[in-house]
Amino acid sequence: MLFSLLQAALRHEPTRRTLLSSGDYKHFHRQLSQALAEGLAAEA
């Protein structure tokens, strides 16, 4: 659900510009993607 919310936020142009200009967002996105991948691998 959090990932879907993040994707929706990126479709909103002003929000996307704000998020993508932040190095924190890139770090957060990398961590979130890694956690999702690890979670899916553990379930498989």
N, C-alpha and C positions, 0 to 999 in steps of 0.2 A: 504494500500500500504506500509506503514512504517513497519507494522508487517511482510509482505512478504519479504521486503528487509532485515529485521533482521534475518528472518529464512534462507534466502540465505547466509547471512554472516556467520551464524553458520555452514553451510555446507562446508565452506572454512576453512580448518584445521588451517593454521596460524592465521587467523582472529579469529577463535573460541577460540584458546588457549589464545590469547590476551584479548578477551572480557570476557571469563569466569574467568580469573585470577583477574579481576577487581571487587571489591565490588560494584562499581558504576553501573556496568552492571546489577547485580542482582537487585539492587534498581530500576533502570530504567525499567527492564523487568516487575517487580511486578507492578509498576505504570502504565505501558502501558497496561498490561493485565487487570488491574482493570478498567482503563478508557474504554477499549473496551467492557468489560462486562457491565459496567454501560450504555454505549451508546446503546448496543444491547437491554438491558432491557427497556430503555426509548422508543425505537421504537416498542417494542412488545405490 
